[in-house]
Amino acid sequence: MAFVGTDAHAEYGMQMQDLKTNVKLLNGVTPPQLQEANAYFQRMQAELAKSGHEISYLCVATR
């Protein structure tokens, strides 16, 4: 799973909808899609732990 912010230099990077979404990310409220991604990750991590495996991940948060 990956969440990637807007690349302003990409072909469609400066669309108004993307910019509005970026501003919403700054207000401290976790967007529903990130909440769902986290819930999915937790479920998969628990499922894999039953078989002695784990998920490797890197989390980088910027503000």
Buried (B, 14 or more C-beta within 10 A) or exposed (E): EEEEEBEEEEEEEEEEEBEEBEEEBEEEEEEEEEEEBEEEBEEEEEEEEEEEEEEEEEEEEEE
